[in-house]
Amino acid sequence: MDTAAVENLNQLVVRSTREIEAHTSELGLLETKRYFIDQAAQLVAALRLWAQSHDRSDQVVREIIEAVDIPALRVAAHELREMGTPDAKTASWTIALNTNRTAHDLLIIATTALPAL
């Protein structure tokens, strides 16, 4: 993997937030609360960090989020935790937090996240 192309977690969060916000008005999600946009951006960024570490594309991230695939989220969290870097640990906790949300909240976050992908 070309490490020069790997973004850090903060860069991924900023990118994901910008991409979600760019599409919220297009999707009629003007009522989407800032909280859910922020949570969606954090989840996308964490999964992008995981995908980058495995030479995978945003398509894999999209598939996990679209399916709200809890087992895949848990695997990604575990693999990030094993990497041991500060960014990977933070991303791992972000993903793990989302696996413990209510189904309703996780669905809102997933729906909010998809425009970034």
N, C-alpha and C positions, 0 to 999 in steps of 0.2 A: 504494500500500500504506500502511496506517495504521501508522506507525512506533511509535506508542505501544503497540501490541499486540505488537510484536516482542520476543521474549525474547532475552537474551544467551546465549552458549554455556554458561556456568556454570549459569544458571537451567534451561536445557534438559537439562543432564546431571542435575541434581538431580531434575527432574520425571520424566525417563525412568527413572532408578534407582528412584524411588518406585513408579512404575507397574509396572515389571518385578517388583520385590520383592513387591508386593501380589498378584501372580498366580502367583508361583513355587510356593507351597504348593497352590494350586488346580489347577495343572497337574501335580502330582506331581514337581516338579523340585527336591525338597529336596536332592538330591545335587549340584545345580548349584554349581559352585565360584564363590566370590566373584569370582575373576578373570574368568570368563565373563560374570557379571552386570555387572561394571564395564565390560568391553569392549563388551557389548551396549548399555549405556546411553550410552557414548561415541559409538558408531556411530549410534544413533537420534538423539541430540542433534545430531550433525554433519549428518545428513540433514535433520532438522527445520529447522536454520538455513538450509540450502540451499533447502528447500521454502518457507520464509517469504520468502526473498529473491526468489522467483519466484511469489509469491502462490498457492502450491499447498498442498494439505491433507496431513494425515497419511496419507490413502489412497494417495497417490503414493509416500510413503516406505514404506508397507506393501508395495506392489506390488514395489518394488525389492528389499526385504529378502526377501520371500517367494520371489521368483524367483532370489535370489542373483545378481542381474544385474550382473556385473562391468563390462561396457561402460557401463552407466548410472552405476555407482559412480564410474568414471573420469571421466565427463563432469561429474558433480556435484563431484568433487574439483577438476577443472580450473576450473570456473566459480567455485567458492569462492576458489580461489587468485587468480583474476583480480580478485575484489572488493577484495583487498588489506588488509582490516581485520585486526587481530590475531585476533579470534574466527574470521573466515573462513579465515585461514591455518592456524590450529590445527585447525579442522574439516576442512580439505582434507587435512592430514597424517594425521588420524585415518582418514578414508575411504581414502586411498591405502594406508595400512598394511594395511587390511583386504583390499584387492585383491591383496595379496602373501602372504596367509596360505595355509596348506594348505586344501584343500577341506573336510577334516574339521573343522578349527577354525572356519572361516567358517560352516559349516553349524550348528555348536553355537551360535555367536554369533547367527546369524540366528534360530534356533529360540528362543533365550533372549530375543531382542529383540521378537519378535512380540506378546507380551502387552501391551507398552506402546502398541501401536497398535490 
